Amino acid sequence: MAQFDVHRNPNPKTNRTVPYLLDVQTDFLDMLATRVVAPHCRGQGHGSAWPKPGVRDRRDSRDHVHARTGIPVRTLGDKVATLKDRRGEIVSALDLLFTGA
């Protein structure tokens, strides 16, 4: 697992509307059994905290940094992309969420 990697959502109850999860947890905490992720949701009207990664079937999807959650590492789906090149934008979105700055 690596920070800013995008994974398939393994949850059959939510993966139709949230097909991907963005790992936003620092690699410094790799010893934990969970990772903090931000959902990537399908549909119109969703805001975007940063640009979409280059995953072919995600044309109408948006990231939701404010709706982050924890997920057990053992259940996180396959890695499909990385957003490491968007680190600054993601960290800025997280800073806004937690500090308002």
C-alpha positions in Angstrom: 0.0 0.0 0.0 1.3 3.5 -0.8 -0.1 6.9 -0.2 -2.0 8.4 -3.2 -2.5 5.0 -4.8 -6.0 4.4 -6.2 -7.6 1.0 -5.5 -10.8 -0.8 -6.6 -13.5 -0.6 -3.9 -14.0 -4.2 -2.8 -17.4 -3.6 -1.1 -20.2 -5.0 -3.3 -22.8 -2.7 -1.5 -21.0 0.5 -2.5 -18.7 -0.2 -5.4 -21.3 0.7 -8.0 -21.4 4.4 -6.9 -17.9 4.4 -5.3 -15.8 2.3 -7.7 -12.4 3.4 -6.4 -10.7 4.5 -3.2 -7.8 6.9 -2.9 -5.3 6.0 -0.2 -4.5 9.3 1.7 -2.6 7.8 4.7 1.1 8.4 5.1 3.3 5.4 4.4 4.9 6.2 7.8 2.0 4.4 9.4 2.3 1.2 7.3 2.3 -0.9 10.5 -1.4 -0.2 11.0 -4.0 -2.8 9.9 -6.1 0.0 8.3 -5.6 2.7 5.6 -7.4 6.0 5.4 -9.1 6.4 2.0 -11.2 9.0 0.2 -14.0 7.6 -2.0 -14.1 8.3 -5.8 -17.8 8.6 -6.7 -19.7 8.3 -9.9 -22.4 10.7 -11.1 -23.1 14.3 -11.9 -23.0 17.0 -9.3 -20.1 15.8 -7.2 -17.3 18.2 -6.4 -13.7 17.4 -7.1 -10.8 18.0 -4.8 -8.2 17.1 -7.4 -8.1 15.8 -11.0 -9.0 12.3 -11.8 -6.3 9.7 -12.3 -5.9 8.1 -15.7 -8.3 5.1 -15.3 -10.2 4.5 -18.4 -13.7 3.8 -17.0 -13.8 6.8 -14.7 -14.9 9.5 -17.1 -17.8 10.7 -14.9 -16.3 10.3 -11.4 -15.2 12.7 -8.7 -13.0 12.4 -5.6 -14.4 13.3 -2.2 -11.6 14.2 0.3 -14.2 15.2 2.9 -15.8 11.7 3.0 -12.7 9.8 4.0 -12.9 6.6 6.0 -10.7 3.8 7.3 -10.6 0.4 5.6 -8.7 -2.8 6.6 -5.6 -3.3 4.5 -6.5 -6.9 3.8 -9.8 -5.9 2.2 -8.5 -3.0 0.0 -8.9 -3.9 -3.7 -6.3 -4.0 -6.5 -4.3 -0.9 -7.2 -5.4 0.6 -10.5 -3.5 4.0 -10.6 -1.5 6.5 -8.6 -2.0 10.2 -7.9 1.5 10.8 -6.5 2.0 13.5 -9.1 -1.0 15.3 -7.6 0.4 15.2 -4.1 0.3 19.0 -3.6 -3.4 19.3 -4.6 -4.4 16.4 -2.4 -2.5 17.6 0.6 -4.0 21.1 0.1 -7.5 19.6 0.0 -6.8 17.7 3.2 -5.3 20.8 4.9 -8.5 22.7 4.0 -10.6 19.9 5.5 -8.7 19.7 8.8 -7.4 23.3 9.3 -9.5 25.5 7.1 -6.4 26.9 5.5 
